[in-house]
Amino acid sequence: MAMIPPEIADRLYKNVYICMKCNARIRTNKPHRTKCRKCGSKQLRPVKKGMKMKK
Ligand SMILES: [Zn+2]
């Protein structure tokens, strides 16, 4: 298992949120003012660090 470099991890997790309805990944620095592009939901949660990306 390779460790993810901090720069990459930042890019993956910083300002990235997940729609709680449809699980779409949304990049924003204003989560409270952002709607999901797919379903229009405002219910976003931060990406959990350590969550592995499935390829
Ligand atoms: Zn959504």
mmCIF file of the protein (N, C-alpha, C, O) and its ligand, coordinates in Angstrom:
data_MODEL
# 
_entry.id   MODEL 
# 
loop_
_entity.id 
_entity.type 
_entity.pdbx_number_of_molecules 
1 polymer     1 
2 non-polymer 1 
# 
_entity_poly.entity_id                      1 
_entity_poly.type                           'polypeptide(L)' 
_entity_poly.nstd_linkage                   no 
_entity_poly.nstd_monomer                   no 
_entity_poly.pdbx_seq_one_letter_code       MAMIPPEIADRLYKNVYICMKCNARIRTNKPHRTKCRKCGSKQLRPVKKGMKMKK 
_entity_poly.pdbx_seq_one_letter_code_can   MAMIPPEIADRLYKNVYICMKCNARIRTNKPHRTKCRKCGSKQLRPVKKGMKMKK 
_entity_poly.pdbx_strand_id                 A 
# 
loop_
_entity_poly_seq.entity_id 
_entity_poly_seq.num 
_entity_poly_seq.mon_id 
_entity_poly_seq.hetero 
1 1  MET n 
1 2  ALA n 
1 3  MET n 
1 4  ILE n 
1 5  PRO n 
1 6  PRO n 
1 7  GLU n 
1 8  ILE n 
1 9  ALA n 
1 10 ASP n 
1 11 ARG n 
1 12 LEU n 
1 13 TYR n 
1 14 LYS n 
1 15 ASN n 
1 16 VAL n 
1 17 TYR n 
1 18 ILE n 
1 19 CYS n 
1 20 MET n 
1 21 LYS n 
1 22 CYS n 
1 23 ASN n 
1 24 ALA n 
1 25 ARG n 
1 26 ILE n 
1 27 ARG n 
1 28 THR n 
1 29 ASN n 
1 30 LYS n 
1 31 PRO n 
1 32 HIS n 
1 33 ARG n 
1 34 THR n 
1 35 LYS n 
1 36 CYS n 
1 37 ARG n 
1 38 LYS n 
1 39 CYS n 
1 40 GLY n 
1 41 SER n 
1 42 LYS n 
1 43 GLN n 
1 44 LEU n 
1 45 ARG n 
1 46 PRO n 
1 47 VAL n 
1 48 LYS n 
1 49 LYS n 
1 50 GLY n 
1 51 MET n 
1 52 LYS n 
1 53 MET n 
1 54 LYS n 
1 55 LYS n 
# 
loop_
_struct_asym.id 
_struct_asym.entity_id 
A 1 
B 2 
# 
loop_
_chem_comp.id 
_chem_comp.type 
_chem_comp.mon_nstd_flag 
ALA 'L-peptide linking' y 
ARG 'L-peptide linking' y 
ASN 'L-peptide linking' y 
ASP 'L-peptide linking' y 
CYS 'L-peptide linking' y 
GLN 'L-peptide linking' y 
GLU 'L-peptide linking' y 
GLY 'peptide linking'   y 
HIS 'L-peptide linking' y 
ILE 'L-peptide linking' y 
LEU 'L-peptide linking' y 
LYS 'L-peptide linking' y 
MET 'L-peptide linking' y 
PRO 'L-peptide linking' y 
SER 'L-peptide linking' y 
THR 'L-peptide linking' y 
TYR 'L-peptide linking' y 
VAL 'L-peptide linking' y 
ZN  non-polymer         . 
# 
_pdbx_entity_nonpoly.entity_id   2 
_pdbx_entity_nonpoly.name        ? 
_pdbx_entity_nonpoly.comp_id     ZN 
# 
_pdbx_nonpoly_scheme.asym_id         B 
_pdbx_nonpoly_scheme.entity_id       2 
_pdbx_nonpoly_scheme.mon_id          ZN 
_pdbx_nonpoly_scheme.ndb_seq_num     1 
_pdbx_nonpoly_scheme.pdb_seq_num     101 
_pdbx_nonpoly_scheme.auth_seq_num    101 
_pdbx_nonpoly_scheme.pdb_mon_id      ZN 
_pdbx_nonpoly_scheme.auth_mon_id     ZN 
_pdbx_nonpoly_scheme.pdb_strand_id   A 
_pdbx_nonpoly_scheme.pdb_ins_code    . 
# 
loop_
_atom_site.group_PDB 
_atom_site.id 
_atom_site.type_symbol 
_atom_site.label_atom_id 
_atom_site.label_alt_id 
_atom_site.label_comp_id 
_atom_site.label_asym_id 
_atom_site.label_entity_id 
_atom_site.label_seq_id 
_atom_site.pdbx_PDB_ins_code 
_atom_site.Cartn_x 
_atom_site.Cartn_y 
_atom_site.Cartn_z 
_atom_site.occupancy 
_atom_site.B_iso_or_equiv 
_atom_site.pdbx_formal_charge 
_atom_site.auth_seq_id 
_atom_site.auth_comp_id 
_atom_site.auth_asym_id 
_atom_site.auth_atom_id 
_atom_site.pdbx_PDB_model_num 
ATOM   1   N  N  . MET A 1 1  ? 0.848   -1.208 0.000   1.00 0.00 ? 1   MET A N  1 
ATOM   2   C  CA . MET A 1 1  ? 0.000   0.000  0.000   1.00 0.00 ? 1   MET A CA 1 
ATOM   3   C  C  . MET A 1 1  ? 0.874   1.244  0.000   1.00 0.00 ? 1   MET A C  1 
ATOM   4   O  O  . MET A 1 1  ? 1.742   1.400  0.859   1.00 0.00 ? 1   MET A O  1 
ATOM   5   N  N  . ALA A 1 2  ? 0.650   2.101  -0.934  1.00 0.00 ? 2   ALA A N  1 
ATOM   6   C  CA . ALA A 1 2  ? 1.430   3.333  -1.003  1.00 0.00 ? 2   ALA A CA 1 
ATOM   7   C  C  . ALA A 1 2  ? 0.734   4.433  -0.199  1.00 0.00 ? 2   ALA A C  1 
ATOM   8   O  O  . ALA A 1 2  ? -0.489  4.564  -0.225  1.00 0.00 ? 2   ALA A O  1 
ATOM   9   N  N  . MET A 1 3  ? 1.525   5.200  0.498   1.00 0.00 ? 3   MET A N  1 
ATOM   10  C  CA . MET A 1 3  ? 0.965   6.334  1.227   1.00 0.00 ? 3   MET A CA 1 
ATOM   11  C  C  . MET A 1 3  ? 0.665   7.464  0.248   1.00 0.00 ? 3   MET A C  1 
ATOM   12  O  O  . MET A 1 3  ? 1.403   7.687  -0.712  1.00 0.00 ? 3   MET A O  1 
ATOM   13  N  N  . ILE A 1 4  ? -0.408  8.157  0.503   1.00 0.00 ? 4   ILE A N  1 
ATOM   14  C  CA . ILE A 1 4  ? -0.751  9.275  -0.373  1.00 0.00 ? 4   ILE A CA 1 
ATOM   15  C  C  . ILE A 1 4  ? 0.023   10.511 0.084   1.00 0.00 ? 4   ILE A C  1 
ATOM   16  O  O  . ILE A 1 4  ? -0.033  10.866 1.261   1.00 0.00 ? 4   ILE A O  1 
ATOM   17  N  N  . PRO A 1 5  ? 0.733   11.162 -0.809  1.00 0.00 ? 5   PRO A N  1 
ATOM   18  C  CA . PRO A 1 5  ? 1.449   12.394 -0.447  1.00 0.00 ? 5   PRO A CA 1 
ATOM   19  C  C  . PRO A 1 5  ? 0.467   13.466 0.004   1.00 0.00 ? 5   PRO A C  1 
ATOM   20  O  O  . PRO A 1 5  ? -0.651  13.539 -0.506  1.00 0.00 ? 5   PRO A O  1 
ATOM   21  N  N  . PRO A 1 6  ? 0.881   14.303 0.961   1.00 0.00 ? 6   PRO A N  1 
ATOM   22  C  CA . PRO A 1 6  ? -0.025  15.333 1.504   1.00 0.00 ? 6   PRO A CA 1 
ATOM   23  C  C  . PRO A 1 6  ? -0.621  16.227 0.442   1.00 0.00 ? 6   PRO A C  1 
ATOM   24  O  O  . PRO A 1 6  ? -1.784  16.620 0.544   1.00 0.00 ? 6   PRO A O  1 
ATOM   25  N  N  . GLU A 1 7  ? 0.153   16.555 -0.577  1.00 0.00 ? 7   GLU A N  1 
ATOM   26  C  CA . GLU A 1 7  ? -0.381  17.420 -1.630  1.00 0.00 ? 7   GLU A CA 1 
ATOM   27  C  C  . GLU A 1 7  ? -1.574  16.777 -2.312  1.00 0.00 ? 7   GLU A C  1 
ATOM   28  O  O  . GLU A 1 7  ? -2.595  17.415 -2.571  1.00 0.00 ? 7   GLU A O  1 
ATOM   29  N  N  . ILE A 1 8  ? -1.416  15.518 -2.589  1.00 0.00 ? 8   ILE A N  1 
ATOM   30  C  CA . ILE A 1 8  ? -2.498  14.810 -3.268  1.00 0.00 ? 8   ILE A CA 1 
ATOM   31  C  C  . ILE A 1 8  ? -3.695  14.665 -2.345  1.00 0.00 ? 8   ILE A C  1 
ATOM   32  O  O  . ILE A 1 8  ? -4.840  14.847 -2.758  1.00 0.00 ? 8   ILE A O  1 
ATOM   33  N  N  . ALA A 1 9  ? -3.416  14.336 -1.088  1.00 0.00 ? 9   ALA A N  1 
ATOM   34  C  CA . ALA A 1 9  ? -4.507  14.171 -0.135  1.00 0.00 ? 9   ALA A CA 1 
ATOM   35  C  C  . ALA A 1 9  ? -5.289  15.470 0.003   1.00 0.00 ? 9   ALA A C  1 
ATOM   36  O  O  . ALA A 1 9  ? -6.517  15.464 0.091   1.00 0.00 ? 9   ALA A O  1 
ATOM   37  N  N  . ASP A 1 10 ? -4.555  16.590 0.020   1.00 0.00 ? 10  ASP A N  1 
ATOM   38  C  CA . ASP A 1 10 ? -5.208  17.887 0.091   1.00 0.00 ? 10  ASP A CA 1 
ATOM   39  C  C  . ASP A 1 10 ? -6.142  18.067 -1.083  1.00 0.00 ? 10  ASP A C  1 
ATOM   40  O  O  . ASP A 1 10 ? -7.278  18.519 -0.942  1.00 0.00 ? 10  ASP A O  1 
ATOM   41  N  N  . ARG A 1 11 ? -5.642  17.707 -2.225  1.00 0.00 ? 11  ARG A N  1 
ATOM   42  C  CA . ARG A 1 11 ? -6.447  17.892 -3.432  1.00 0.00 ? 11  ARG A CA 1 
ATOM   43  C  C  . ARG A 1 11 ? -7.686  17.009 -3.396  1.00 0.00 ? 11  ARG A C  1 
ATOM   44  O  O  . ARG A 1 11 ? -8.749  17.370 -3.901  1.00 0.00 ? 11  ARG A O  1 
ATOM   45  N  N  . LEU A 1 12 ? -7.518  15.848 -2.788  1.00 0.00 ? 12  LEU A N  1 
ATOM   46  C  CA . LEU A 1 12 ? -8.634  14.912 -2.760  1.00 0.00 ? 12  LEU A CA 1 
ATOM   47  C  C  . LEU A 1 12 ? -9.679  15.292 -1.718  1.00 0.00 ? 12  LEU A C  1 
ATOM   48  O  O  . LEU A 1 12 ? -10.878 15.110 -1.928  1.00 0.00 ? 12  LEU A O  1 
ATOM   49  N  N  . TYR A 1 13 ? -9.206  15.824 -0.589  1.00 0.00 ? 13  TYR A N  1 
ATOM   50  C  CA . TYR A 1 13 ? -10.125 15.978 0.537   1.00 0.00 ? 13  TYR A CA 1 
ATOM   51  C  C  . TYR A 1 13 ? -10.455 17.426 0.878   1.00 0.00 ? 13  TYR A C  1 
ATOM   52  O  O  . TYR A 1 13 ? -11.497 17.704 1.472   1.00 0.00 ? 13  TYR A O  1 
ATOM   53  N  N  . LYS A 1 14 ? -9.575  18.345 0.505   1.00 0.00 ? 14  LYS A N  1 
ATOM   54  C  CA . LYS A 1 14 ? -9.800  19.727 0.902   1.00 0.00 ? 14  LYS A CA 1 
ATOM   55  C  C  . LYS A 1 14 ? -10.895 20.335 0.026   1.00 0.00 ? 14  LYS A C  1 
ATOM   56  O  O  . LYS A 1 14 ? -10.858 20.240 -1.201  1.00 0.00 ? 14  LYS A O  1 
ATOM   57  N  N  . ASN A 1 15 ? -11.849 20.950 0.675   1.00 0.00 ? 15  ASN A N  1 
ATOM   58  C  CA . ASN A 1 15 ? -12.948 21.594 -0.047  1.00 0.00 ? 15  ASN A CA 1 
ATOM   59  C  C  . ASN A 1 15 ? -13.739 20.615 -0.904  1.00 0.00 ? 15  ASN A C  1 
ATOM   60  O  O  . ASN A 1 15 ? -14.373 21.003 -1.885  1.00 0.00 ? 15  ASN A O  1 
ATOM   61  N  N  . VAL A 1 16 ? -13.693 19.376 -0.533  1.00 0.00 ? 16  VAL A N  1 
ATOM   62  C  CA . VAL A 1 16 ? -14.471 18.394 -1.274  1.00 0.00 ? 16  VAL A CA 1 
ATOM   63  C  C  . VAL A 1 16 ? -15.554 17.841 -0.364  1.00 0.00 ? 16  VAL A C  1 
ATOM   64  O  O  . VAL A 1 16 ? -15.276 17.449 0.769   1.00 0.00 ? 16  VAL A O  1 
ATOM   65  N  N  . TYR A 1 17 ? -16.765 17.808 -0.845  1.00 0.00 ? 17  TYR A N  1 
ATOM   66  C  CA . TYR A 1 17 ? -17.899 17.349 -0.058  1.00 0.00 ? 17  TYR A CA 1 
ATOM   67  C  C  . TYR A 1 17 ? -18.667 16.290 -0.828  1.00 0.00 ? 17  TYR A C  1 
ATOM   68  O  O  . TYR A 1 17 ? -18.570 16.168 -2.049  1.00 0.00 ? 17  TYR A O  1 
ATOM   69  N  N  . ILE A 1 18 ? -19.426 15.537 -0.066  1.00 0.00 ? 18  ILE A N  1 
ATOM   70  C  CA . ILE A 1 18 ? -20.205 14.465 -0.673  1.00 0.00 ? 18  ILE A CA 1 
ATOM   71  C  C  . ILE A 1 18 ? -21.683 14.761 -0.445  1.00 0.00 ? 18  ILE A C  1 
ATOM   72  O  O  . ILE A 1 18 ? -22.100 15.102 0.662   1.00 0.00 ? 18  ILE A O  1 
ATOM   73  N  N  . CYS A 1 19 ? -22.456 14.624 -1.500  1.00 0.00 ? 19  CYS A N  1 
ATOM   74  C  CA . CYS A 1 19 ? -23.900 14.762 -1.362  1.00 0.00 ? 19  CYS A CA 1 
ATOM   75  C  C  . CYS A 1 19 ? -24.432 13.571 -0.570  1.00 0.00 ? 19  CYS A C  1 
ATOM   76  O  O  . CYS A 1 19 ? -24.120 12.420 -0.875  1.00 0.00 ? 19  CYS A O  1 
ATOM   77  N  N  . MET A 1 20 ? -25.241 13.863 0.452   1.00 0.00 ? 20  MET A N  1 
ATOM   78  C  CA . MET A 1 20 ? -25.734 12.759 1.276   1.00 0.00 ? 20  MET A CA 1 
ATOM   79  C  C  . MET A 1 20 ? -26.885 12.027 0.604   1.00 0.00 ? 20  MET A C  1 
ATOM   80  O  O  . MET A 1 20 ? -27.286 10.951 1.046   1.00 0.00 ? 20  MET A O  1 
ATOM   81  N  N  . LYS A 1 21 ? -27.409 12.607 -0.455  1.00 0.00 ? 21  LYS A N  1 
ATOM   82  C  CA . LYS A 1 21 ? -28.514 11.936 -1.145  1.00 0.00 ? 21  LYS A CA 1 
ATOM   83  C  C  . LYS A 1 21 ? -28.026 11.045 -2.264  1.00 0.00 ? 21  LYS A C  1 
ATOM   84  O  O  . LYS A 1 21 ? -28.438 9.891  -2.381  1.00 0.00 ? 21  LYS A O  1 
ATOM   85  N  N  . CYS A 1 22 ? -27.139 11.593 -3.090  1.00 0.00 ? 22  CYS A N  1 
ATOM   86  C  CA . CYS A 1 22 ? -26.738 10.805 -4.258  1.00 0.00 ? 22  CYS A CA 1 
ATOM   87  C  C  . CYS A 1 22 ? -25.246 10.510 -4.276  1.00 0.00 ? 22  CYS A C  1 
ATOM   88  O  O  . CYS A 1 22 ? -24.743 9.910  -5.225  1.00 0.00 ? 22  CYS A O  1 
ATOM   89  N  N  . ASN A 1 23 ? -24.529 10.933 -3.223  1.00 0.00 ? 23  ASN A N  1 
ATOM   90  C  CA . ASN A 1 23 ? -23.107 10.599 -3.096  1.00 0.00 ? 23  ASN A CA 1 
ATOM   91  C  C  . ASN A 1 23 ? -22.235 11.209 -4.188  1.00 0.00 ? 23  ASN A C  1 
ATOM   92  O  O  . ASN A 1 23 ? -21.151 10.703 -4.478  1.00 0.00 ? 23  ASN A O  1 
ATOM   93  N  N  . ALA A 1 24 ? -22.699 12.271 -4.778  1.00 0.00 ? 24  ALA A N  1 
ATOM   94  C  CA . ALA A 1 24 ? -21.859 12.933 -5.771  1.00 0.00 ? 24  ALA A CA 1 
ATOM   95  C  C  . ALA A 1 24 ? -20.754 13.695 -5.059  1.00 0.00 ? 24  ALA A C  1 
ATOM   96  O  O  . ALA A 1 24 ? -20.963 14.231 -3.971  1.00 0.00 ? 24  ALA A O  1 
ATOM   97  N  N  . ARG A 1 25 ? -19.594 13.743 -5.666  1.00 0.00 ? 25  ARG A N  1 
ATOM   98  C  CA . ARG A 1 25 ? -18.489 14.525 -5.112  1.00 0.00 ? 25  ARG A CA 1 
ATOM   99  C  C  . ARG A 1 25 ? -18.609 15.952 -5.612  1.00 0.00 ? 25  ARG A C  1 
ATOM   100 O  O  . ARG A 1 25 ? -18.770 16.199 -6.807  1.00 0.00 ? 25  ARG A O  1 
ATOM   101 N  N  . ILE A 1 26 ? -18.528 16.885 -4.677  1.00 0.00 ? 26  ILE A N  1 
ATOM   102 C  CA . ILE A 1 26 ? -18.679 18.280 -5.039  1.00 0.00 ? 26  ILE A CA 1 
ATOM   103 C  C  . ILE A 1 26 ? -17.520 19.070 -4.451  1.00 0.00 ? 26  ILE A C  1 
ATOM   104 O  O  . ILE A 1 26 ? -17.238 18.979 -3.256  1.00 0.00 ? 26  ILE A O  1 
ATOM   105 N  N  . ARG A 1 27 ? -16.856 19.843 -5.293  1.00 0.00 ? 27  ARG A N  1 
ATOM   106 C  CA . ARG A 1 27 ? -15.757 20.669 -4.798  1.00 0.00 ? 27  ARG A CA 1 
ATOM   107 C  C  . ARG A 1 27 ? -16.277 22.065 -4.552  1.00 0.00 ? 27  ARG A C  1 
ATOM   108 O  O  . ARG A 1 27 ? -16.798 22.711 -5.461  1.00 0.00 ? 27  ARG A O  1 
ATOM   109 N  N  . THR A 1 28 ? -16.137 22.534 -3.326  1.00 0.00 ? 28  THR A N  1 
ATOM   110 C  CA . THR A 1 28 ? -16.555 23.883 -3.007  1.00 0.00 ? 28  THR A CA 1 
ATOM   111 C  C  . THR A 1 28 ? -15.868 24.333 -1.737  1.00 0.00 ? 28  THR A C  1 
ATOM   112 O  O  . THR A 1 28 ? -15.512 23.510 -0.893  1.00 0.00 ? 28  THR A O  1 
ATOM   113 N  N  . ASN A 1 29 ? -15.682 25.627 -1.596  1.00 0.00 ? 29  ASN A N  1 
ATOM   114 C  CA . ASN A 1 29 ? -15.183 26.120 -0.314  1.00 0.00 ? 29  ASN A CA 1 
ATOM   115 C  C  . ASN A 1 29 ? -16.305 26.788 0.474   1.00 0.00 ? 29  ASN A C  1 
ATOM   116 O  O  . ASN A 1 29 ? -16.077 27.357 1.542   1.00 0.00 ? 29  ASN A O  1 
ATOM   117 N  N  . LYS A 1 30 ? -17.512 26.709 -0.066  1.00 0.00 ? 30  LYS A N  1 
ATOM   118 C  CA . LYS A 1 30 ? -18.675 27.220 0.669   1.00 0.00 ? 30  LYS A CA 1 
ATOM   119 C  C  . LYS A 1 30 ? -19.773 26.163 0.691   1.00 0.00 ? 30  LYS A C  1 
ATOM   120 O  O  . LYS A 1 30 ? -20.769 26.281 -0.023  1.00 0.00 ? 30  LYS A O  1 
ATOM   121 N  N  . PRO A 1 31 ? -19.592 25.149 1.497   1.00 0.00 ? 31  PRO A N  1 
ATOM   122 C  CA . PRO A 1 31 ? -20.545 24.032 1.494   1.00 0.00 ? 31  PRO A CA 1 
ATOM   123 C  C  . PRO A 1 31 ? -21.957 24.454 1.859   1.00 0.00 ? 31  PRO A C  1 
ATOM   124 O  O  . PRO A 1 31 ? -22.925 23.836 1.416   1.00 0.00 ? 31  PRO A O  1 
ATOM   125 N  N  . HIS A 1 32 ? -22.085 25.514 2.671   1.00 0.00 ? 32  HIS A N  1 
ATOM   126 C  CA . HIS A 1 32 ? -23.428 25.898 3.106   1.00 0.00 ? 32  HIS A CA 1 
ATOM   127 C  C  . HIS A 1 32 ? -24.188 26.644 2.022   1.00 0.00 ? 32  HIS A C  1 
ATOM   128 O  O  . HIS A 1 32 ? -25.406 26.802 2.093   1.00 0.00 ? 32  HIS A O  1 
ATOM   129 N  N  . ARG A 1 33 ? -23.456 27.097 1.026   1.00 0.00 ? 33  ARG A N  1 
ATOM   130 C  CA . ARG A 1 33 ? -24.115 27.840 -0.040  1.00 0.00 ? 33  ARG A CA 1 
ATOM   131 C  C  . ARG A 1 33 ? -24.159 27.036 -1.328  1.00 0.00 ? 33  ARG A C  1 
ATOM   132 O  O  . ARG A 1 33 ? -24.507 27.552 -2.390  1.00 0.00 ? 33  ARG A O  1 
ATOM   133 N  N  . THR A 1 34 ? -23.808 25.793 -1.217  1.00 0.00 ? 34  THR A N  1 
ATOM   134 C  CA . THR A 1 34 ? -23.664 24.995 -2.429  1.00 0.00 ? 34  THR A CA 1 
ATOM   135 C  C  . THR A 1 34 ? -24.730 23.912 -2.489  1.00 0.00 ? 34  THR A C  1 
ATOM   136 O  O  . THR A 1 34 ? -25.048 23.262 -1.493  1.00 0.00 ? 34  THR A O  1 
ATOM   137 N  N  . LYS A 1 35 ? -25.257 23.746 -3.660  1.00 0.00 ? 35  LYS A N  1 
ATOM   138 C  CA . LYS A 1 35 ? -26.219 22.667 -3.875  1.00 0.00 ? 35  LYS A CA 1 
ATOM   139 C  C  . LYS A 1 35 ? -25.564 21.583 -4.711  1.00 0.00 ? 35  LYS A C  1 
ATOM   140 O  O  . LYS A 1 35 ? -24.658 21.838 -5.505  1.00 0.00 ? 35  LYS A O  1 
ATOM   141 N  N  . CYS A 1 36 ? -26.040 20.393 -4.514  1.00 0.00 ? 36  CYS A N  1 
ATOM   142 C  CA . CYS A 1 36 ? -25.560 19.294 -5.337  1.00 0.00 ? 36  CYS A CA 1 
ATOM   143 C  C  . CYS A 1 36 ? -25.955 19.534 -6.786  1.00 0.00 ? 36  CYS A C  1 
ATOM   144 O  O  . CYS A 1 36 ? -27.087 19.920 -7.080  1.00 0.00 ? 36  CYS A O  1 
ATOM   145 N  N  . ARG A 1 37 ? -25.033 19.306 -7.662  1.00 0.00 ? 37  ARG A N  1 
ATOM   146 C  CA . ARG A 1 37 ? -25.332 19.524 -9.085  1.00 0.00 ? 37  ARG A CA 1 
ATOM   147 C  C  . ARG A 1 37 ? -26.325 18.509 -9.616  1.00 0.00 ? 37  ARG A C  1 
ATOM   148 O  O  . ARG A 1 37 ? -27.153 18.814 -10.475 1.00 0.00 ? 37  ARG A O  1 
ATOM   149 N  N  . LYS A 1 38 ? -26.230 17.315 -9.099  1.00 0.00 ? 38  LYS A N  1 
ATOM   150 C  CA . LYS A 1 38 ? -27.062 16.251 -9.646  1.00 0.00 ? 38  LYS A CA 1 
ATOM   151 C  C  . LYS A 1 38 ? -28.500 16.339 -9.168  1.00 0.00 ? 38  LYS A C  1 
ATOM   152 O  O  . LYS A 1 38 ? -29.436 16.342 -9.967  1.00 0.00 ? 38  LYS A O  1 
ATOM   153 N  N  . CYS A 1 39 ? -28.663 16.412 -7.829  1.00 0.00 ? 39  CYS A N  1 
ATOM   154 C  CA . CYS A 1 39 ? -30.015 16.294 -7.294  1.00 0.00 ? 39  CYS A CA 1 
ATOM   155 C  C  . CYS A 1 39 ? -30.486 17.585 -6.630  1.00 0.00 ? 39  CYS A C  1 
ATOM   156 O  O  . CYS A 1 39 ? -31.642 17.674 -6.218  1.00 0.00 ? 39  CYS A O  1 
ATOM   157 N  N  . GLY A 1 40 ? -29.608 18.591 -6.516  1.00 0.00 ? 40  GLY A N  1 
ATOM   158 C  CA . GLY A 1 40 ? -30.043 19.862 -5.954  1.00 0.00 ? 40  GLY A CA 1 
ATOM   159 C  C  . GLY A 1 40 ? -30.132 19.872 -4.449  1.00 0.00 ? 40  GLY A C  1 
ATOM   160 O  O  . GLY A 1 40 ? -30.587 20.855 -3.864  1.00 0.00 ? 40  GLY A O  1 
ATOM   161 N  N  . SER A 1 41 ? -29.703 18.791 -3.804  1.00 0.00 ? 41  SER A N  1 
ATOM   162 C  CA . SER A 1 41 ? -29.762 18.734 -2.347  1.00 0.00 ? 41  SER A CA 1 
ATOM   163 C  C  . SER A 1 41 ? -28.711 19.637 -1.715  1.00 0.00 ? 41  SER A C  1 
ATOM   164 O  O  . SER A 1 41 ? -27.626 19.828 -2.263  1.00 0.00 ? 41  SER A O  1 
ATOM   165 N  N  . LYS A 1 42 ? -29.047 20.183 -0.567  1.00 0.00 ? 42  LYS A N  1 
ATOM   166 C  CA . LYS A 1 42 ? -28.069 20.987 0.162   1.00 0.00 ? 42  LYS A CA 1 
ATOM   167 C  C  . LYS A 1 42 ? -27.384 20.183 1.249   1.00 0.00 ? 42  LYS A C  1 
ATOM   168 O  O  . LYS A 1 42 ? -26.551 20.703 1.991   1.00 0.00 ? 42  LYS A O  1 
ATOM   169 N  N  . GLN A 1 43 ? -27.738 18.920 1.337   1.00 0.00 ? 43  GLN A N  1 
ATOM   170 C  CA . GLN A 1 43 ? -27.158 18.094 2.388   1.00 0.00 ? 43  GLN A CA 1 
ATOM   171 C  C  . GLN A 1 43 ? -25.812 17.558 1.937   1.00 0.00 ? 43  GLN A C  1 
ATOM   172 O  O  . GLN A 1 43 ? -25.729 16.540 1.250   1.00 0.00 ? 43  GLN A O  1 
ATOM   173 N  N  . LEU A 1 44 ? -24.778 18.247 2.326   1.00 0.00 ? 44  LEU A N  1 
ATOM   174 C  CA . LEU A 1 44 ? -23.434 17.823 1.962   1.00 0.00 ? 44  LEU A CA 1 
ATOM   175 C  C  . LEU A 1 44 ? -22.662 17.483 3.222   1.00 0.00 ? 44  LEU A C  1 
ATOM   176 O  O  . LEU A 1 44 ? -22.895 18.061 4.283   1.00 0.00 ? 44  LEU A O  1 
ATOM   177 N  N  . ARG A 1 45 ? -21.757 16.558 3.097   1.00 0.00 ? 45  ARG A N  1 
ATOM   178 C  CA . ARG A 1 45 ? -20.887 16.243 4.215   1.00 0.00 ? 45  ARG A CA 1 
ATOM   179 C  C  . ARG A 1 45 ? -19.450 16.240 3.714   1.00 0.00 ? 45  ARG A C  1 
ATOM   180 O  O  . ARG A 1 45 ? -19.200 15.972 2.539   1.00 0.00 ? 45  ARG A O  1 
ATOM   181 N  N  . PRO A 1 46 ? -18.498 16.539 4.608   1.00 0.00 ? 46  PRO A N  1 
ATOM   182 C  CA . PRO A 1 46 ? -17.097 16.497 4.198   1.00 0.00 ? 46  PRO A CA 1 
ATOM   183 C  C  . PRO A 1 46 ? -16.675 15.085 3.853   1.00 0.00 ? 46  PRO A C  1 
ATOM   184 O  O  . PRO A 1 46 ? -17.240 14.112 4.352   1.00 0.00 ? 46  PRO A O  1 
ATOM   185 N  N  . VAL A 1 47 ? -15.687 14.986 3.006   1.00 0.00 ? 47  VAL A N  1 
ATOM   186 C  CA . VAL A 1 47 ? -15.118 13.682 2.704   1.00 0.00 ? 47  VAL A CA 1 
ATOM   187 C  C  . VAL A 1 47 ? -14.337 13.200 3.909   1.00 0.00 ? 47  VAL A C  1 
ATOM   188 O  O  . VAL A 1 47 ? -13.581 13.956 4.519   1.00 0.00 ? 47  VAL A O  1 
ATOM   189 N  N  . LYS A 1 48 ? -14.526 11.950 4.241   1.00 0.00 ? 48  LYS A N  1 
ATOM   190 C  CA . LYS A 1 48 ? -13.771 11.405 5.367   1.00 0.00 ? 48  LYS A CA 1 
ATOM   191 C  C  . LYS A 1 48 ? -12.371 11.055 4.920   1.00 0.00 ? 48  LYS A C  1 
ATOM   192 O  O  . LYS A 1 48 ? -12.163 10.396 3.901   1.00 0.00 ? 48  LYS A O  1 
ATOM   193 N  N  . LYS A 1 49 ? -11.425 11.509 5.701   1.00 0.00 ? 49  LYS A N  1 
ATOM   194 C  CA . LYS A 1 49 ? -10.051 11.131 5.393   1.00 0.00 ? 49  LYS A CA 1 
ATOM   195 C  C  . LYS A 1 49 ? -9.875  9.654  5.694   1.00 0.00 ? 49  LYS A C  1 
ATOM   196 O  O  . LYS A 1 49 ? -10.488 9.109  6.612   1.00 0.00 ? 49  LYS A O  1 
ATOM   197 N  N  . GLY A 1 50 ? -9.045  9.037  4.922   1.00 0.00 ? 50  GLY A N  1 
ATOM   198 C  CA . GLY A 1 50 ? -8.804  7.615  5.142   1.00 0.00 ? 50  GLY A CA 1 
ATOM   199 C  C  . GLY A 1 50 ? -9.756  6.756  4.375   1.00 0.00 ? 50  GLY A C  1 
ATOM   200 O  O  . GLY A 1 50 ? -9.588  5.539  4.305   1.00 0.00 ? 50  GLY A O  1 
ATOM   201 N  N  . MET A 1 51 ? -10.762 7.375  3.794   1.00 0.00 ? 51  MET A N  1 
ATOM   202 C  CA . MET A 1 51 ? -11.668 6.606  2.969   1.00 0.00 ? 51  MET A CA 1 
ATOM   203 C  C  . MET A 1 51 ? -10.937 6.235  1.695   1.00 0.00 ? 51  MET A C  1 
ATOM   204 O  O  . MET A 1 51 ? -10.377 7.102  1.024   1.00 0.00 ? 51  MET A O  1 
ATOM   205 N  N  . LYS A 1 52 ? -10.937 5.011  1.370   1.00 0.00 ? 52  LYS A N  1 
ATOM   206 C  CA . LYS A 1 52 ? -10.161 4.602  0.205   1.00 0.00 ? 52  LYS A CA 1 
ATOM   207 C  C  . LYS A 1 52 ? -10.985 4.770  -1.058  1.00 0.00 ? 52  LYS A C  1 
ATOM   208 O  O  . LYS A 1 52 ? -12.177 4.467  -1.107  1.00 0.00 ? 52  LYS A O  1 
ATOM   209 N  N  . MET A 1 53 ? -10.308 5.260  -2.061  1.00 0.00 ? 53  MET A N  1 
ATOM   210 C  CA . MET A 1 53 ? -10.975 5.431  -3.335  1.00 0.00 ? 53  MET A CA 1 
ATOM   211 C  C  . MET A 1 53 ? -10.970 4.096  -4.075  1.00 0.00 ? 53  MET A C  1 
ATOM   212 O  O  . MET A 1 53 ? -9.923  3.475  -4.260  1.00 0.00 ? 53  MET A O  1 
ATOM   213 N  N  . LYS A 1 54 ? -12.110 3.685  -4.477  1.00 0.00 ? 54  LYS A N  1 
ATOM   214 C  CA . LYS A 1 54 ? -12.173 2.462  -5.259  1.00 0.00 ? 54  LYS A CA 1 
ATOM   215 C  C  . LYS A 1 54 ? -11.951 2.769  -6.721  1.00 0.00 ? 54  LYS A C  1 
ATOM   216 O  O  . LYS A 1 54 ? -12.488 3.737  -7.260  1.00 0.00 ? 54  LYS A O  1 
ATOM   217 N  N  . LYS A 1 55 ? -11.170 1.953  -7.338  1.00 0.00 ? 55  LYS A N  1 
ATOM   218 C  CA . LYS A 1 55 ? -10.887 2.226  -8.736  1.00 0.00 ? 55  LYS A CA 1 
ATOM   219 C  C  . LYS A 1 55 ? -11.769 1.365  -9.626  1.00 0.00 ? 55  LYS A C  1 
ATOM   220 O  O  . LYS A 1 55 ? -11.679 1.449  -10.851 1.00 0.00 ? 55  LYS A O  1 
HETATM 221 ZN ZN . ZN  B 2 .  ? -26.914 14.917 -4.857  1.00 0.00 2 101 ZN  A ZN 1 
# 
